[in-house]
């Protein structure tokens, strides 16, 4: 006897073929717990869109997922012309700046990096390949990206004013993620077209941060730097082409991550043992605090400060507080791991560190179940949207996310390896939160 329910399997298979959903992908999706399973939505230009709900963010609160201490395994530098060099030739050492300095001084000579070209992941991939050539072993990581991309993801539960778009591709068991350059350029044009009503031009205020870095760093240790150089740092031409970038391996929850990101300075010296903790210093500027409202704004900024340093294992943040017209008036040292508890202690926090960690952990685990085929994928969060969308924009290839040189190297490396290694668990957990530091007084 034929029942009215029998056509359903046929129709379901027909629907899967129509929507181009592979059986392997369907199996992967069905393995995800129901409360985190992606919603599949029809999209205008692609077969399907998977969505990860952001709200309610309270479901990510509570005890933090396991976090592994970031360990640097490689580094690279950009010189004053922003040319790539392997190694630490652009490393800087921290030395306190002079209070009372005008952060606007030298703006007319500022050498600003031209980021109109899409640099993709090229420098990061070249550095990874160089390391793999030395070890003859493939880096095992589920996710490979710049720190800035993971910063946006971690901040998502508490930052909805600005959206983001990223491109991603799966290659040899790793998902490579980059910022979508077209979206970044369009957002900047939109911002530039807005009328600025402040008494000081935006370009000058953006310069203040780079000026503070120049005032606070030396090209060598204090003992190897002349007194004349130290005392004349205010006359140094500010050039943000030059950067030192650390490449680390870390982990959030069940995801092993390879990150690359700029580090401003080092406190003392790099240890001889690779992977040992490094006394990095992150340099930030902020308006001086004169009211409770100023304190609230500063604590919101601390979220980004904390995430950026947390991801690369930077233990110390030095904040230069400035007057409204750009005069450096105060310095404060902050221990990175203390910031979340210190902010919570004040009782007016607009963000929670554990929620940021747990959200990113859940999202990355979900993303690994969604991106299971080759091609180019878009990761998109619209401004004020309650969810992150992931959909395929190219069915084959890897776009320009991965260079031909990197793929050729991986093919050559695979000849000596039967299969790509699965990401192994990291053995050393990150230390728990340390004692709190005192926030600036109002």
C-alpha positions in Angstrom: 0.0 0.0 0.0 1.4 3.4 -1.0 1.1 6.1 1.7 1.0 9.8 1.2 4.4 10.1 2.9 6.5 8.1 0.4 7.3 10.9 -2.0 9.0 13.0 0.7 12.5 11.3 0.4 12.5 11.7 -3.3 11.5 15.3 -3.1 14.1 15.9 -0.3 16.9 14.5 -2.5 15.6 16.5 -5.5 15.8 19.6 -3.3 19.3 18.9 -2.2 20.4 18.5 -5.8 18.7 21.7 -6.7 20.4 23.6 -3.9 23.7 21.9 -4.6 24.1 20.6 -1.1 26.4 17.6 -1.1 25.6 14.5 1.0 28.9 14.9 2.9 28.1 18.4 3.8 24.6 17.4 4.9 26.1 14.7 7.1 28.5 17.3 8.6 25.6 19.7 9.3 23.5 17.0 10.9 26.3 16.2 13.3 26.2 19.7 14.8 24.1 20.0 18.0 20.6 21.3 17.2 21.0 24.6 19.2 24.1 25.6 17.2 23.1 24.1 13.9 23.2 26.6 11.0 20.0 27.9 9.5 19.9 27.4 5.8 18.5 30.4 3.9 18.0 31.1 0.2 20.4 33.8 -1.0 20.0 35.9 -4.1 23.3 34.9 -5.8 24.2 31.6 -4.2 22.7 28.3 -3.5 22.4 28.6 0.3 23.3 30.8 3.3 24.1 29.4 6.7 23.5 31.8 9.6 25.0 31.8 13.1 22.8 33.7 15.6 24.6 36.3 17.7 21.8 37.0 20.1 21.0 36.3 22.9 24.7 36.7 23.8 23.9 35.6 27.3 24.0 32.0 26.1 27.8 32.4 25.7 28.3 33.7 29.3 29.8 31.6 32.1 33.1 29.8 32.4 35.5 30.3 29.6 36.1 27.6 27.0 39.7 26.3 27.1 42.2 28.8 25.8 45.8 27.9 24.8 48.6 30.3 25.3 49.8 31.8 22.0 53.3 30.7 21.0 55.3 32.5 18.4 56.9 30.1 15.9 57.9 32.6 13.3 57.9 36.3 12.5 58.5 38.7 9.6 59.1 42.4 9.1 58.0 45.2 6.8 60.8 47.8 6.2 60.2 51.6 5.8 59.0 51.0 2.3 56.7 48.2 3.4 58.8 45.6 1.7 58.6 42.1 3.2 61.6 40.6 5.0 61.7 37.4 7.0 62.9 37.8 10.6 62.8 40.5 13.2 64.6 43.4 11.5 61.8 45.9 12.3 61.5 44.9 16.0 61.3 47.9 18.4 62.1 48.2 22.1 59.8 50.1 24.5 61.2 53.3 26.1 58.8 55.7 28.0 57.9 58.9 26.1 58.1 62.4 27.5 54.9 63.7 29.0 53.7 67.0 27.6 54.6 66.1 24.0 52.3 67.4 21.3 51.1 64.3 19.4 50.3 66.5 16.4 53.9 67.5 15.8 55.3 66.2 12.6 51.9 65.4 11.0 52.9 67.2 7.8 55.8 64.8 7.3 53.9 61.7 8.1 54.7 58.8 5.7 51.4 56.9 5.7 51.2 53.3 4.4 49.1 53.0 1.2 46.7 50.2 1.9 44.7 50.6 -1.3 46.2 47.4 -2.7 44.8 44.1 -1.5 47.7 42.3 0.3 45.6 39.2 1.1 47.4 36.7 3.3 50.6 36.8 1.2 53.1 37.7 3.9 51.6 35.4 6.4 51.6 32.5 4.0 55.2 33.2 2.9 56.3 33.1 6.6 54.4 29.9 7.2 56.0 28.3 4.2 59.5 29.4 5.3 58.9 27.8 8.7 57.7 24.6 7.1 60.7 24.4 4.9 62.9 24.6 8.0 61.0 21.9 9.8 59.8 19.8 6.8 56.4 19.7 8.6 53.1 21.3 7.8 51.6 23.7 10.3 48.6 22.0 11.9 45.8 24.5 12.4 42.1 24.5 11.7 42.1 28.3 11.0 44.7 30.5 9.4 44.1 34.3 9.4 45.2 37.7 10.5 44.6 38.7 14.1 42.3 41.5 12.9 39.8 39.0 11.6 39.5 37.1 14.8 39.3 40.4 16.8 36.2 41.3 14.8 34.7 37.9 15.5 35.4 38.0 19.2 34.0 41.5 19.6 30.8 40.7 17.8 28.5 40.0 20.8 29.1 43.6 22.1 29.9 45.5 18.9 27.1 45.8 16.3 27.5 49.3 14.9 30.0 48.3 12.2 29.7 45.2 10.0 32.4 43.1 8.4 32.9 40.9 5.4 35.6 38.3 5.0 36.6 35.7 2.4 37.4 32.2 3.3 38.6 29.0 1.6 39.3 25.4 2.7 42.7 24.0 1.7 44.3 20.8 3.1 42.1 20.7 6.2 42.6 24.4 7.1 40.3 27.3 6.6 42.1 30.4 5.4 40.3 33.7 6.2 41.1 37.2 4.9 39.3 40.6 5.0 37.2 41.3 1.9 39.2 44.3 0.5 36.3 45.7 -1.5 34.1 46.0 1.6 36.9 47.6 3.6 37.5 50.2 0.8 33.8 51.0 0.5 33.4 51.4 4.2 36.3 53.8 4.2 34.9 55.9 1.4 31.6 56.1 3.2 33.4 57.3 6.3 35.4 59.9 4.4 32.2 61.3 2.8 30.7 61.9 6.2 30.9 65.5 7.5 33.4 65.8 10.3 32.4 68.4 12.9 35.3 68.1 15.3 37.7 71.0 15.8 40.7 68.8 14.9 40.8 66.9 11.5 40.2 63.2 11.7 43.5 62.6 9.9 45.4 64.4 12.6 43.7 62.4 15.4 44.5 59.2 13.6 48.1 60.3 13.4 48.3 60.6 17.2 48.4 56.9 17.7 51.3 56.4 15.3 53.1 59.4 16.8 52.8 57.8 20.3 54.3 54.6 19.0 57.3 56.5 17.5 57.8 58.4 20.8 57.7 55.2 22.8 60.0 52.9 20.9 63.7 52.5 20.1 65.3 50.6 17.2 67.6 48.7 19.6 67.9 48.2 23.3 68.4 51.2 25.6 72.1 50.3 26.1 72.6 50.2 22.3 70.8 53.4 21.5 72.6 56.8 21.7 71.4 59.5 24.1 70.9 61.9 21.1 68.5 59.5 19.5 66.5 59.0 22.7 66.2 62.7 23.3 65.3 63.6 19.7 62.5 61.1 19.2 60.0 63.9 18.8 61.8 64.9 15.6 61.6 61.4 14.1 59.5 61.2 11.0 56.5 59.0 11.7 56.3 56.1 9.2 53.7 53.3 9.6 55.0 51.3 6.7 57.5 49.7 9.1 56.1 46.8 11.2 57.1 43.7 13.1 54.6 40.9 12.8 54.4 37.9 15.1 53.0 34.5 13.8 51.6 32.4 16.6 49.8 29.2 17.2 47.0 29.3 19.7 43.6 27.8 20.4 40.0 28.6 21.4 37.9 25.7 22.5 38.2 22.9 20.0 39.8 25.1 17.3 43.6 25.3 16.7 44.5 28.7 15.2 47.5 30.2 13.3 47.5 34.0 13.6 49.6 36.7 12.3 49.6 40.3 13.7 51.7 43.4 14.3 53.4 43.8 17.6 54.4 47.3 18.7 57.4 46.7 20.9 59.2 44.4 23.3 59.9 45.2 27.0 63.3 43.5 27.3 64.4 40.8 24.8 63.1 37.7 23.1 63.9 34.4 24.8 66.2 32.0 23.2 63.7 29.1 23.5 61.1 29.2 20.7 57.6 29.3 22.0 58.5 30.7 25.4 56.4 33.7 26.7 57.6 37.0 25.2 57.3 40.4 27.1 55.5 42.2 24.3 54.1 45.7 24.7 51.0 47.0 23.0 50.8 50.8 22.7 47.5 52.6 22.7 46.2 56.2 23.1 43.0 57.4 24.6 41.4 60.7 25.6 42.1 61.6 29.2 39.3 60.7 31.6 37.4 63.6 33.2 34.0 62.1 33.9 32.0 58.9 34.4 31.0 59.1 30.7 34.7 59.2 29.7 35.3 56.2 31.9 32.5 54.3 30.2 33.9 55.1 26.8 37.3 54.0 27.8 36.1 50.7 29.2 34.4 50.0 25.8 37.7 50.7 24.1 39.4 48.3 26.5 37.5 45.4 24.9 39.4 45.8 21.6 42.6 46.6 23.5 42.3 43.3 25.4 41.2 41.1 22.5 44.1 42.3 20.3 46.7 41.6 22.9 45.1 38.5 24.2 45.2 36.8 20.8 48.9 37.3 20.3 49.9 36.7 23.9 50.9 40.3 24.6 51.1 40.6 28.4 51.2 44.4 28.8 49.4 47.3 27.4 50.6 50.9 27.9 48.0 53.6 27.4 49.0 57.1 26.6 46.3 59.5 27.7 46.0 62.7 25.8 44.2 66.0 26.2 41.4 66.9 23.8 44.0 68.8 21.6 46.5 66.0 21.5 48.9 66.7 24.3 50.3 63.5 26.0 49.4 63.9 29.7 49.6 60.5 31.4 50.9 56.9 30.9 49.3 53.8 32.5 50.5 50.2 32.3 47.8 47.5 32.3 48.2 43.7 32.5 46.3 42.2 29.6 44.8 39.2 31.5 43.6 41.5 34.3 41.5 43.8 32.2 38.2 41.7 32.0 38.0 41.2 35.8 39.0 44.9 36.4 36.2 46.1 34.2 33.7 43.8 35.7 34.7 44.9 39.2 33.5 48.5 38.5 30.0 47.1 37.9 29.2 49.1 34.8 30.9 46.9 32.2 29.4 46.8 28.7 31.2 43.6 27.8 32.4 40.3 29.2 35.7 38.6 28.3 34.4 35.0 28.8 31.5 35.8 26.5 33.9 37.0 23.8 35.9 33.8 24.1 33.0 31.4 24.1 31.3 33.2 21.2 34.4 32.9 19.1 35.0 29.3 20.1 31.4 28.3 19.2 31.5 30.3 15.9 34.8 28.8 14.7 33.6 25.3 15.5 30.4 25.9 13.6 32.3 27.5 10.7 34.4 24.3 10.4 31.2 22.3 9.9 29.9 24.7 7.3 32.9 25.2 5.1 33.6 21.6 4.1 34.0 22.1 0.3 36.5 24.0 -1.8 35.7 27.3 -3.4 35.5 30.8 -2.0 33.1 31.6 0.9 31.9 34.9 2.3 31.6 35.5 6.0 29.4 38.5 6.5 27.9 40.4 9.4 25.8 43.4 8.4 25.7 46.4 10.7 23.3 45.7 13.7 22.4 42.3 12.2 21.5 39.6 14.8 23.5 36.9 12.9 26.6 36.2 10.9 26.0 34.8 7.4 28.2 32.3 5.6 27.7 31.5 1.9 29.7 30.3 -1.1 30.5 32.8 -3.8 32.8 30.7 -6.0 32.3 26.9 -6.3 35.9 26.0 -7.3 39.4 27.2 -6.6 40.6 29.4 -3.8 40.3 32.9 -5.3 43.4 35.0 -4.4 43.2 34.0 -0.8 46.1 31.5 -1.2 49.0 32.2 -3.4 50.2 29.8 -6.1 53.6 29.7 -4.4 52.1 28.5 -1.2 50.0 25.8 -2.9 53.0 24.6 -4.9 55.0 24.4 -1.7 52.3 22.4 0.1 52.1 20.0 -2.9 55.8 19.5 -2.7 55.7 19.0 1.1 52.8 16.5 0.8 55.1 14.2 -1.3 56.9 13.5 1.9 53.8 13.2 4.0 51.0 10.7 3.4 48.3 13.1 4.4 47.9 16.5 6.0 48.3 16.2 9.8 45.2 16.8 11.9 45.4 19.8 14.2 46.9 18.4 17.4 45.8 19.8 20.8 48.0 22.4 22.3 49.7 21.3 25.5 50.0 24.4 27.6 46.8 26.2 28.8 46.7 30.0 29.2 47.1 31.2 32.7 43.9 32.2 34.5 43.0 35.8 35.0 45.6 37.7 37.1 45.0 40.2 39.8 43.2 43.4 38.7 44.9 46.6 37.8 43.6 50.0 38.8 41.8 51.8 36.1 42.4 55.6 35.7 40.5 57.7 38.2 37.8 60.0 37.0 
